[in-house]
Amino acid sequence: MQITIVCVGKVKEAFYRAAVEEYRKRLSRYCKTEIVEVPDEMTKDGAGEAMDELVRKKEGERLLSRIRPDAFVITLEITGKKMDSIQFAKVLQKACVEGKSHIQFIIGGSLGLHDSVSRRADLKLSFSDMTFPHQLMRVILCEQIYRGYRIINGCPYHK
């Protein structure tokens, strides 16, 4: 299985990068993982909804250009479906059983995803009603993917 996390912007903080790399190392026994970063757009506070929409559209075009047509696409969205770790593991397992060899997770920028990206999703997933920095979401997502594979393989993992 190939897992690709397609996300807007770079992670500047070394501790976030280190955490993502640690989970990628752990995941290497279960799947291949890749992080694809697309450039983010500069946004001004209080620029207005029209400008925010333009930023989401530009970032969305960049994200869509990196989505493979044959991939199972999971977008991270605050309005997406909530599930526990066991349900998430079942999603990963089901994709594999159904012959999906590539899962792509999409993380938007600070203003969220453009509707065009959301429409491309096979699954819209929410980790919480809370808002998290998109850099932190990479860490959380990598940890949950790792936890999912541990669950699938019947391995112990802390609760």
VONU-260619 format. One record per atom (N, C-alpha, C): residue number from 1; atom name; x, y, z. Coordinates in Angstrom, 2 decimals. Atoms other than C-alpha are relative to their C-alpha. Layout:
<pts>
- seq|atom|u|v|w
- NUM|CA|X|Y|Z
...
</pts>
This chain:
<pts>
- seq|atom|u|v|w
- 1|N|0.85|-1.18|0.00
- 1|CA|0.00|0.00|0.00
- 1|C|0.89|1.24|0.00
- 2|N|-0.67|-1.29|0.05
- 2|CA|1.17|3.50|-0.84
- 2|C|-0.91|1.03|0.68
- 3|N|0.71|-1.08|-0.67
- 3|CA|0.09|6.33|1.47
- 3|C|0.71|1.29|-0.34
- 4|N|-0.57|-1.31|0.28
- 4|CA|0.62|9.90|0.33
- 4|C|-0.83|1.05|0.75
- 5|N|0.65|-1.14|-0.65
- 5|CA|-0.15|12.95|2.43
- 5|C|0.34|1.22|-0.83
- 6|N|-0.17|-1.19|0.83
- 6|CA|-0.68|15.93|0.14
- 6|C|-0.49|1.18|0.83
- 7|N|0.35|-1.07|-0.92
- 7|CA|-0.64|19.16|2.10
- 7|C|0.52|1.35|-0.49
- 8|N|-0.36|-1.37|0.35
- 8|CA|-0.40|22.90|1.77
- 8|C|1.06|0.51|0.97
- 9|N|-1.02|-0.64|-0.81
- 9|CA|2.74|24.60|3.01
- 9|C|1.05|-0.96|0.54
- 10|N|-1.10|0.75|-0.59
- 10|CA|5.92|23.49|4.68
- 10|C|-0.12|0.04|1.52
- 11|N|-0.07|0.02|-1.46
- 11|CA|6.43|22.49|8.29
- 11|C|1.30|0.67|0.40
- 12|N|-1.17|-0.78|-0.38
- 12|CA|8.78|25.04|9.77
- 12|C|0.62|-0.49|1.31
- 13|N|-0.47|0.39|-1.31
- 13|CA|9.06|23.68|13.31
- 13|C|0.67|-1.37|-0.05
- 14|N|-0.79|1.24|0.03
- 14|CA|11.75|21.02|13.75
- 14|C|-0.68|-1.12|0.77
- 15|N|0.63|1.05|-0.80
- 15|CA|9.77|19.17|16.43
- 15|C|-1.16|-0.67|-0.74
- 16|N|1.05|0.61|0.81
- 16|CA|6.82|18.64|14.06
- 16|C|0.63|-0.90|-1.07
- 17|N|-0.67|0.79|1.03
- 17|CA|9.17|17.43|11.29
- 17|C|0.54|-1.30|0.59
- 18|N|-0.56|1.18|-0.65
- 18|CA|10.87|15.04|13.71
- 18|C|-1.10|-1.01|0.33
- 19|N|1.11|0.91|-0.33
- 19|CA|7.53|13.60|14.85
- 19|C|-0.54|-0.69|-1.24
- 20|N|0.48|0.59|1.25
- 20|CA|6.32|13.07|11.27
- 20|C|0.99|-1.06|-0.48
- 21|N|-1.01|0.96|0.46
- 21|CA|9.60|11.36|10.36
- 21|C|0.03|-1.25|0.87
- 22|N|0.04|1.16|-0.88
- 22|CA|9.39|9.10|13.41
- 22|C|-1.16|-0.93|-0.38
- 23|N|1.14|0.85|0.39
- 23|CA|5.92|7.89|12.40
- 23|C|0.19|-0.59|-1.39
- 24|N|-0.28|0.55|1.33
- 24|CA|7.00|7.48|8.77
- 24|C|0.96|-1.18|0.12
- 25|N|-0.93|1.11|-0.22
- 25|CA|9.86|5.29|9.99
- 25|C|-0.75|-1.22|0.54
- 26|N|0.78|1.10|-0.57
- 26|CA|7.47|3.20|12.07
- 26|C|-0.93|-0.62|-1.04
- 27|N|0.93|0.48|1.03
- 27|CA|5.04|2.95|9.15
- 27|C|0.69|-0.82|-1.09
- 28|N|-0.71|0.65|1.11
- 28|CA|7.73|1.62|6.80
- 28|C|-0.14|-1.51|0.01
- 29|N|0.20|1.45|-0.04
- 29|CA|7.08|-1.94|7.99
- 29|C|-1.37|-0.40|-0.57
- 30|N|1.36|0.30|0.45
- 30|CA|3.44|-1.66|6.84
- 30|C|-0.32|0.53|-1.40
- 31|N|0.35|-0.64|1.27
- 31|CA|3.34|0.66|3.82
- 31|C|1.09|0.99|-0.39
- 32|N|-0.87|-1.08|0.45
- 32|CA|5.23|3.18|1.76
- 32|C|-0.72|1.31|0.27
- 33|N|0.62|-1.30|-0.26
- 33|CA|4.61|6.77|2.79
- 33|C|0.80|1.11|-0.68
- 34|N|-0.60|-1.15|0.65
- 34|CA|5.27|10.04|1.08
- 34|C|-0.75|1.24|0.46
- 35|N|0.61|-1.29|-0.31
- 35|CA|4.64|13.66|2.02
- 35|C|0.24|0.90|-1.21
- 36|N|-0.10|-0.93|1.13
- 36|CA|3.91|16.04|-0.87
- 36|C|-0.50|1.35|0.48
- 37|N|0.36|-1.35|-0.42
- 37|CA|3.90|19.74|-0.05
- 37|C|-0.20|0.88|-1.23
- 38|N|0.23|-0.99|1.05
- 38|CA|2.36|22.32|-2.33
- 38|C|0.11|1.38|0.64
- 39|N|-0.18|-1.34|-0.59
- 39|CA|3.07|26.05|-1.86
- 39|C|-1.32|0.58|0.51
- 40|N|1.17|-0.70|-0.52
- 40|CA|0.68|28.03|0.29
- 40|C|-0.02|1.41|-0.54
- 41|N|0.18|-1.38|0.43
- 41|CA|-0.68|31.44|-0.61
- 41|C|0.09|0.91|1.21
- 42|N|-0.04|-1.00|-1.07
- 42|CA|0.04|34.48|1.47
- 42|C|-1.42|0.52|0.22
- 43|N|1.33|-0.52|-0.34
- 43|CA|-3.08|35.61|3.29
- 43|C|0.15|1.13|0.99
- 44|N|0.01|-1.12|-0.94
- 44|CA|-3.77|38.86|5.06
- 44|C|-1.21|-0.14|0.91
- 45|N|1.12|0.05|-0.94
- 45|CA|-5.88|38.89|8.17
- 45|C|-1.04|1.04|-0.38
- 46|N|1.08|-0.92|0.31
- 46|CA|-9.25|40.44|7.49
- 46|C|-0.09|0.40|-1.45
- 47|N|0.00|-0.34|1.43
- 47|CA|-8.77|40.36|3.71
- 47|C|-1.39|-0.11|-0.61
- 48|N|1.36|0.15|0.51
- 48|CA|-12.40|39.37|3.21
- 48|C|-0.21|-1.35|-0.63
- 49|N|0.36|1.34|0.50
- 49|CA|-14.25|36.30|1.99
- 49|C|0.41|-0.19|-1.45
- 50|N|-0.38|0.14|1.42
- 50|CA|-13.57|36.99|-1.71
- 50|C|1.48|-0.35|-0.13
- 51|N|-1.44|0.30|0.04
- 51|CA|-9.81|36.99|-1.10
- 51|C|0.28|-1.38|0.58
- 52|N|-0.17|1.33|-0.59
- 52|CA|-10.05|33.93|1.15
- 52|C|-0.38|-1.08|-1.00
- 53|N|0.44|0.98|1.01
- 53|CA|-11.95|32.08|-1.59
- 53|C|1.04|-0.12|-1.10
- 54|N|-1.05|0.03|1.03
- 54|CA|-9.28|33.03|-4.13
- 54|C|1.22|-0.79|0.49
- 55|N|-1.12|0.75|-0.58
- 55|CA|-6.57|31.68|-1.81
- 55|C|-0.31|-1.49|0.02
- 56|N|0.40|1.42|-0.02
- 56|CA|-8.49|28.40|-1.29
- 56|C|0.01|-0.58|-1.40
- 57|N|0.04|0.48|1.39
- 57|CA|-8.98|28.12|-5.07
- 57|C|1.41|-0.27|-0.52
- 58|N|-1.37|0.19|0.48
- 58|CA|-5.27|28.58|-5.86
- 58|C|0.66|-1.20|0.68
- 59|N|-0.57|1.15|-0.71
- 59|CA|-4.20|26.15|-3.15
- 59|C|-0.68|-1.29|-0.43
- 60|N|0.75|1.17|0.46
- 60|CA|-6.94|23.76|-4.28
- 60|C|0.49|-0.50|-1.34
- 61|N|-0.53|0.40|1.31
- 61|CA|-5.64|23.75|-7.84
- 61|C|1.32|-0.72|0.15
- 62|N|-1.30|0.65|-0.24
- 62|CA|-2.19|22.87|-6.55
- 62|C|-0.20|-1.39|0.60
- 63|N|0.28|1.31|-0.59
- 63|CA|-3.60|20.06|-4.42
- 63|C|-0.54|-0.97|-1.04
- 64|N|0.60|0.87|1.02
- 64|CA|-5.72|18.67|-7.25
- 64|C|1.02|-0.49|-1.02
- 65|N|-1.01|0.40|0.99
- 65|CA|-2.70|18.61|-9.56
- 65|C|0.86|-1.14|0.51
- 66|N|-0.82|1.05|-0.59
- 66|CA|-1.03|16.16|-7.15
- 66|C|-0.80|-1.25|0.35
- 67|N|0.85|1.15|-0.31
- 67|CA|-3.99|13.79|-6.76
- 67|C|-0.01|-0.95|-1.18
- 68|N|0.01|1.02|1.06
- 68|CA|-3.70|10.57|-8.72
- 68|C|-1.43|-0.40|-0.33
- 69|N|1.39|0.36|0.36
- 69|CA|-6.81|9.59|-10.67
- 69|C|-0.46|-1.33|0.59
- 70|N|0.38|1.33|-0.52
- 70|CA|-6.71|6.01|-9.31
- 70|C|0.06|-0.09|1.52
- 71|N|-0.17|0.02|-1.46
- 71|CA|-6.16|6.99|-5.66
- 71|C|-1.34|0.04|0.73
- 72|N|1.10|-0.16|-0.94
- 72|CA|-8.61|6.60|-2.82
- 72|C|0.34|1.26|0.78
- 73|N|-0.32|-1.32|-0.54
- 73|CA|-8.78|10.20|-1.60
- 73|C|-0.80|0.28|1.27
- 74|N|0.61|-0.34|-1.27
- 74|CA|-9.44|11.16|2.01
- 74|C|0.40|1.43|0.33
- 75|N|-0.27|-1.38|-0.37
- 75|CA|-9.75|14.87|2.77
- 75|C|-0.23|0.16|1.50
- 76|N|0.19|-0.34|-1.40
- 76|CA|-9.36|16.20|6.29
- 76|C|-0.77|1.30|0.07
- 77|N|0.92|-1.15|-0.02
- 77|CA|-12.26|18.55|6.92
- 77|C|-0.73|0.02|1.32
- 78|N|0.67|-0.13|-1.29
- 78|CA|-13.85|19.87|10.08
- 78|C|-1.45|-0.53|-0.07
- 79|N|1.38|0.48|0.15
- 79|CA|-17.29|18.90|8.68
- 79|C|-0.06|-1.45|-0.47
- 80|N|-0.04|1.38|0.47
- 80|CA|-16.17|15.40|7.68
- 80|C|-0.55|-0.99|1.03
- 81|N|0.48|1.08|-0.86
- 81|CA|-17.13|12.07|9.21
- 81|C|0.98|-0.23|1.14
- 82|N|-0.81|0.31|-1.17
- 82|CA|-15.89|11.41|12.72
- 82|C|-0.04|-1.51|0.24
- 83|N|-0.07|1.42|-0.30
- 83|CA|-14.72|7.95|13.67
- 83|C|1.08|-0.25|1.05
- 84|N|-1.05|0.34|-0.95
- 84|CA|-12.67|6.20|16.30
- 84|C|1.13|-0.72|-0.75
- 85|N|-1.18|0.58|0.64
- 85|CA|-9.32|4.55|15.62
- 85|C|-0.28|-1.37|-0.62
- 86|N|0.33|1.31|0.56
- 86|CA|-10.81|1.10|15.04
- 86|C|-0.78|0.17|-1.31
- 87|N|0.72|-0.27|1.24
- 87|CA|-13.24|2.47|12.46
- 87|C|0.96|0.51|-1.09
- 88|N|-0.99|-0.52|0.94
- 88|CA|-10.35|4.34|10.81
- 88|C|0.85|-1.15|-0.54
- 89|N|-0.77|1.17|0.45
- 89|CA|-8.32|1.11|10.68
- 89|C|-0.80|-0.81|-1.02
- 90|N|0.85|0.75|0.94
- 90|CA|-11.27|-0.58|8.96
- 90|C|-0.06|0.70|-1.36
- 91|N|-0.02|-0.74|1.27
- 91|CA|-11.28|2.19|6.31
- 91|C|1.28|-0.35|-0.77
- 92|N|-1.27|0.35|0.64
- 92|CA|-7.59|1.51|5.60
- 92|C|-0.03|-1.42|-0.53
- 93|N|0.05|1.40|0.38
- 93|CA|-8.16|-2.23|5.51
- 93|C|-0.95|-0.23|-1.18
- 94|N|0.99|0.14|1.08
- 94|CA|-11.24|-1.96|3.29
- 94|C|0.56|0.50|-1.33
- 95|N|-0.60|-0.52|1.23
- 95|CA|-9.38|0.17|0.76
- 95|C|0.96|-1.02|-0.59
- 96|N|-0.95|1.01|0.46
- 96|CA|-6.69|-2.49|0.56
- 96|C|-0.72|-1.22|-0.56
- 97|N|0.76|1.17|0.43
- 97|CA|-9.18|-5.37|0.28
- 97|C|-0.70|0.26|-1.33
- 98|N|0.69|-0.34|1.25
- 98|CA|-11.01|-3.53|-2.50
- 98|C|0.97|0.32|-1.14
- 99|N|-0.98|-0.16|1.08
- 99|CA|-7.77|-3.30|-4.49
- 99|C|0.54|1.40|-0.19
- 100|N|-0.58|-1.34|0.09
- 100|CA|-6.90|0.33|-3.82
- 100|C|1.45|-0.10|0.45
- 101|N|-1.41|0.11|-0.35
- 101|CA|-3.13|0.43|-3.89
- 101|C|0.58|1.33|0.46
- 102|N|-0.50|-1.31|-0.36
- 102|CA|-2.83|4.13|-3.16
- 102|C|-1.10|0.80|0.71
- 103|N|0.89|-0.89|-0.74
- 103|CA|-4.51|6.24|-0.49
- 103|C|0.70|1.35|0.09
- 104|N|-0.53|-1.34|-0.13
- 104|CA|-4.00|9.99|-0.60
- 104|C|-0.84|0.78|1.00
- 105|N|0.62|-0.86|-1.00
- 105|CA|-4.80|12.13|2.42
- 105|C|0.30|1.45|-0.39
- 106|N|-0.14|-1.39|0.40
- 106|CA|-5.36|15.83|1.71
- 106|C|-0.22|0.90|1.21
- 107|N|0.09|-0.97|-1.09
- 107|CA|-4.65|18.54|4.28
- 107|C|0.10|1.39|-0.62
- 108|N|0.02|-1.35|0.55
- 108|CA|-5.59|22.08|3.31
- 108|C|0.85|0.97|0.80
- 109|N|-0.75|-1.06|-0.67
- 109|CA|-3.98|25.34|4.34
- 109|C|-0.79|0.60|1.15
- 110|N|0.60|-0.64|-1.17
- 110|CA|-4.93|27.72|7.11
- 110|C|-1.46|0.41|-0.21
- 111|N|1.39|-0.38|0.28
- 111|CA|-8.20|28.67|5.35
- 111|C|-0.87|-1.20|-0.38
- 112|N|0.76|1.19|0.34
- 112|CA|-9.25|25.08|4.66
- 112|C|0.10|-0.36|-1.47
- 113|N|-0.02|0.52|1.37
- 113|CA|-10.00|23.29|1.40
- 113|C|-1.01|0.72|-0.89
- 114|N|0.95|-0.51|1.00
- 114|CA|-11.61|24.64|-1.74
- 114|C|-1.03|-1.10|-0.28
- 115|N|1.07|0.96|0.29
- 115|CA|-14.91|22.98|-2.69
- 115|C|0.40|-1.01|-1.07
- 116|N|-0.42|0.92|1.07
- 116|CA|-13.28|21.45|-5.80
- 116|C|0.81|-1.16|0.56
- 117|N|-0.78|1.07|-0.62
- 117|CA|-10.91|19.45|-3.58
- 117|C|-0.93|-0.89|0.82
- 118|N|0.95|0.75|-0.81
- 118|CA|-13.69|18.43|-1.22
- 118|C|-0.86|-0.92|-0.86
- 119|N|0.83|0.82|0.91
- 119|CA|-15.78|17.17|-4.15
- 119|C|0.76|-1.22|-0.52
- 120|N|-0.81|1.11|0.50
- 120|CA|-12.88|14.90|-5.23
- 120|C|0.14|-1.12|1.02
- 121|N|-0.20|0.95|-1.09
- 121|CA|-12.88|13.10|-1.87
- 121|C|-0.87|-1.24|-0.14
- 122|N|0.76|1.24|-0.17
- 122|CA|-13.91|9.48|-1.54
- 122|C|-0.51|-0.10|1.43
- 123|N|0.41|-0.07|-1.40
- 123|CA|-14.12|10.11|2.19
- 123|C|0.45|1.34|0.55
- 124|N|-0.32|-1.25|-0.71
- 124|CA|-14.27|13.38|4.12
- 124|C|0.09|-0.37|1.47
- 125|N|-0.28|0.45|-1.35
- 125|CA|-12.73|12.79|7.53
- 125|C|0.24|1.19|0.92
- 126|N|-0.23|-1.02|-1.02
- 126|CA|-12.85|14.95|10.65
- 126|C|0.61|-0.66|1.22
- 127|N|-0.61|0.50|-1.22
- 127|CA|-10.58|14.38|13.63
- 127|C|-0.63|0.64|1.23
- 128|N|0.58|-0.70|-1.14
- 128|CA|-12.47|16.85|15.81
- 128|C|-0.81|1.20|-0.50
- 129|N|0.66|-1.26|0.30
- 129|CA|-14.78|19.83|15.87
- 129|C|0.95|1.17|0.23
- 130|N|-1.00|-1.03|-0.25
- 130|CA|-11.73|21.75|17.02
- 130|C|0.83|0.24|-1.25
- 131|N|-0.89|-0.34|1.10
- 131|CA|-9.39|23.50|14.61
- 131|C|1.44|-0.20|0.48
- 132|N|-1.40|0.23|-0.31
- 132|CA|-5.74|22.39|14.56
- 132|C|0.86|0.67|-1.07
- 133|N|-0.91|-0.50|1.03
- 133|CA|-2.76|23.98|12.83
- 133|C|0.29|-1.11|-1.00
- 134|N|-0.17|1.05|0.99
- 134|CA|-2.22|22.16|9.55
- 134|C|1.33|-0.73|0.16
- 135|N|-1.25|0.69|-0.25
- 135|CA|1.38|21.37|10.56
- 135|C|-0.19|-1.10|1.05
- 136|N|0.27|0.98|-1.05
- 136|CA|0.17|19.59|13.70
- 136|C|-0.86|-1.14|-0.54
- 137|N|0.86|1.06|0.56
- 137|CA|-2.45|17.70|11.67
- 137|C|0.82|-1.07|-0.69
- 138|N|-0.86|1.02|0.62
- 138|CA|0.36|15.96|9.78
- 138|C|0.46|-1.02|1.03
- 139|N|-0.45|0.90|-1.07
- 139|CA|1.66|14.54|13.05
- 139|C|-1.16|-0.88|0.45
- 140|N|1.17|0.74|-0.47
- 140|CA|-1.80|13.53|14.24
- 140|C|-0.42|-1.04|-1.03
- 141|N|0.38|0.93|1.06
- 141|CA|-2.63|11.94|10.88
- 141|C|0.99|-1.16|-0.09
- 142|N|-1.00|1.07|0.08
- 142|CA|0.64|9.99|10.72
- 142|C|-0.14|-0.96|1.17
- 143|N|0.19|0.86|-1.17
- 143|CA|0.08|8.71|14.25
- 143|C|-1.23|-0.88|-0.16
- 144|N|1.22|0.79|0.17
- 144|CA|-3.46|7.58|13.41
- 144|C|0.14|-1.05|-1.10
- 145|N|-0.26|1.01|1.03
- 145|CA|-2.33|5.82|10.23
- 145|C|0.82|-1.13|0.60
- 146|N|-0.81|1.01|-0.67
- 146|CA|0.34|4.03|12.27
- 146|C|-0.86|-0.84|0.95
- 147|N|0.89|0.71|-0.93
- 147|CA|-2.22|3.15|14.95
- 147|C|-0.94|-0.93|-0.77
- 148|N|0.89|0.82|0.83
- 148|CA|-4.57|1.89|12.21
- 148|C|0.67|-1.28|-0.48
- 149|N|-0.72|1.20|0.45
- 149|CA|-1.95|-0.48|10.82
- 149|C|0.32|-0.94|1.15
- 150|N|-0.22|0.86|-1.17
- 150|CA|-1.13|-1.74|14.31
- 150|C|-1.28|-0.76|0.33
- 151|N|1.29|0.64|-0.27
- 151|CA|-4.84|-2.47|14.83
- 151|C|-0.26|-1.09|-1.05
- 152|N|0.22|0.97|1.09
- 152|CA|-5.14|-4.20|11.42
- 152|C|0.84|-1.25|0.20
- 153|N|-0.91|1.13|-0.15
- 153|CA|-2.15|-6.41|12.22
- 153|C|-0.05|-0.66|1.38
- 154|N|0.18|0.62|-1.29
- 154|CA|-3.35|-7.28|15.71
- 154|C|1.14|0.23|0.98
- 155|N|-1.14|-0.33|-0.87
- 155|CA|-0.35|-5.66|17.37
- 155|C|-0.46|0.87|1.16
- 156|N|0.38|-0.87|-1.12
- 156|CA|-0.56|-4.08|20.79
- 156|C|0.41|1.45|-0.26
- 157|N|-0.30|-1.43|0.11
- 157|CA|-0.68|-0.31|20.89
- 157|C|-0.74|0.67|1.11
- 158|N|0.61|-0.63|-1.17
- 158|CA|-1.40|1.97|23.80
- 158|C|-1.32|0.67|-0.33
- 159|N|1.32|-0.62|0.18
- 159|CA|-4.89|3.32|24.29
- 159|C|-0.05|1.32|0.68
</pts>
